[in-house]
Amino acid sequence: MQKVKGINRDIPFPVSFRNEVSSAENLIFDPDDMNDFNAFGCYFQNFAAKIVIGKGSYIAPNVGLVTANRVLTDLEQHQPGKDIVLGKNCWIGMHSTVLPGVVLGDHTVVGAGSVVTKSFPEGWRVIAGNPAKVIRKLEKPTENENQNTAYPHHGKPENASGRELPRRRPRKAPKISHRRNSKVRENMKGPKTLYVSDLDGTLLRRDQTVSPFTAETINTLTARGMLFSYATARSLVTAKTVTKGLNTHFPLIIYNGAFVRDNVTEEILLANYFDASVYAVLDELFKANIYPIVYANVDGKEHFSFIYEKCTPGLKGFADTRVNDPRTREVYTTEELTRGDLFYITCIGDPQKLAPFYEKYRETYHVVYSKDIYSGEQWLEIMPKTASKANAARELKEKLKCEKLVVFGDGKNDLDMFHAADEAYAVQNADKELKAAATAVIGGNNEDGVAKWLLEHADF
């Protein structure tokens, strides 16, 4: 029909004559899933924004994916488009409609005849109705049941009855000329690669935000199968705040590697706590009139504790910006300050007072001594010896069964991660020492250096 009658002739891959695709360039999918476009009556309205379909997803007949609604007061005009992103192994039931800006997490089942008006990024849900609502949560398989998926919490899709959905028979994708999907096919031949980026000064711009271009690029590439994580000194709370716009699902390396947590369930996948020797370190800090912020799990909840009246101006400034943070815990004695399972200590203050502690404990613990790139304040951070971005990235690489680790960074605290990686790329604004240890130097954080590199080179 495409060649003889010219129906969908402008689409450079097989599409049923009974379907409509507005723009081939704005349709992103895995080439092995090309039979998604051969069911009848489907409408891919994507002239104004992208439709991203995760690997292994199913689209039933008579489904509409609409990226731009009409202007109600002028029906000849459309509103600005918003991307639609379907995660991996989703099922969109017959006669359903998905509206602009909707993001569905992995293993989302949309009941037949539903109208999806809002996002359900958490995934592992059955949604149905008009407007669609969650009617059931799906149980995730154990790791042994989940051998063929990208991340530990991905598994096989189920239908509303709880039975496993039938797997599409493997079929070789036809040879196509569509440039984007040809690139995917070439990349799939390479080894399985995990990409890990630092946040501040690397993935984030100078204003502590992710640019729309970077967010869209990483969302699109991870939806197509790229394995990605970021490693940061931040907590889960603040990391999620500054990465607003990234709606992909991947494990996060936080607190400089003290924890690895699932971005969707927030489950702790890896944890490093201090042993009893840390109390001697704290006693020495107190004797030097240094009262740090102490991170710990107290009564089963994560907190950062501080004695406000004894804090330096830098520590008070830090605490003041987190007044509404549920982890905030102001205490009044050193006994309360050191309560719980400790995993991170932060000092901000005079370099002359902090430097001796860096020199004394740098071999015993994982210690980071650096100036904050935003405030210029001197920081001393002390963590368990096993807590590092390098160790966390290596364990994540092993857990995901990757053969290759590629990392990005800007500061000296990324050096250990650079030494652990197969390839390491420093952004243009990076520290000179890090640039010297890098495989190459790429564009700066304000120029979307990481995203542009991934768009050109990422394998998945």
Phi, psi and omega in degrees: 000323179293316184278319188276309184263351176081011179284124185061031183298331182281356178268119187276027173210161186297123177224133180301145178293347180269003179246160176233127176239120184289317186214119177294323182294334182262017179244116185241124185202169176277134184298338177284351181256027187293340179287359171296341184257016181244359169288161185268151169075016181272147185235109179257089183269095188223033177288340186253347181197176185270150167245119180249123183245116182292155183301137176082006180279154181242137176237116184281171179300152174061035176264139176244125175246110192242117183265350181212121175277162177281156175284122188297330181270355178208090189291353175276352181248153176249150173288164176303140183285154176226135183299146169251129181235119174256130179287190180284148173056039175271158176231117178255109187290162184304141177065023178267157177232132177246124189264171187305140174080002183285135174239123178248127180290172180305145176058045172261128178253123179257118182296152182303139176077013183274157173239112185265109185257346181220168184279151172228070189289345183291336178070183179054047180223151165256122179241149181198159175110180178224101359285155184294139177227161178289124177249347179195143172261140180265141180279131180281142179287162174287169183298324180293333179276358193235049187287333190254019182246163188287312183243157186303331184266010177265146179206206184272140179288150177234158173265183187296339180276354179093355179276150180294136177290147179295136178281137176295136177297136179299133175219140182286129180292140178293157177292128185229163181257356182298117190301315185297315183284334174295321178297319178300314183298320179296316184292329184294346181283338185281177179292156179290124189239137172256129178252128181231126180241140166296160179264281188296125180083355182236289179276328180274147174283179182299333180271015177064038176229159172269129180292153176305322180296313180296316180300312182296319181297311182291320177301315182293313183292321178290326175296333180269359173121357179293136178266119190219148172210166169235150182241127187214157172281348182289165173277173176298320183298307184285330177297316179293327180294313184280346178258025178304131184112335173277106183251020177278165184246113179205156177293150182243135174263113186237169181051044178056031177099359177297328179225149163239125183232148177289130184290337183267303183274344185065017176295140177281118180266334180208135181221144176229122180242156175290153167268186187295343182296342183293336182292330176292324177296314180297320178299320178294321177297316181297319180297332178270011181062037175247117182242099188279175165273129184245125178263133182200160168269115183245119181054040175082004180235145180281131180220155162243128188248149181202153173259100192302318184292343179258001182285149171289164177304323179295318178291322178296319177299320177297312182296323182296330180280356183235033182301322183267006179287126182296346180276348185298131181216098176277130180234177187231356179224158178292333178297317179289326181297327185258018182277147175100188177269106188277142178220354183199137179232130181236124174243137176229124182172212185291122179303325182294330178276328186273328185304317181300327179287327175297313181295323183288322189250003185297333180271337184272325181234173171274109186240131178245125181237106186203162175269139178295132185288346180262312185264339185080002180289149177277128180245143169233118182241130183240129181225166173303150183303326182281350182271111177202155176300322181298310181297318181296317180295320179296317180293323178293320177301316180292319182296324181271003178057043178270151179264345189218142178237124178239129186232162180224143180196179181222341188240171180297332179289357175263359184300315181299322178293323178296319181290334181276347188270158173283324174221142182222131184237125178264135176288161186302328182273012186286163174298146183300321181295322179290320177301321181295331181269358187275153171296320178197165176254132182246186180300159183286171182293331178278354179247019178059040184303315182294311182299318181293323177295314181298319180299328182272326193239348190298137175255138177198000000 
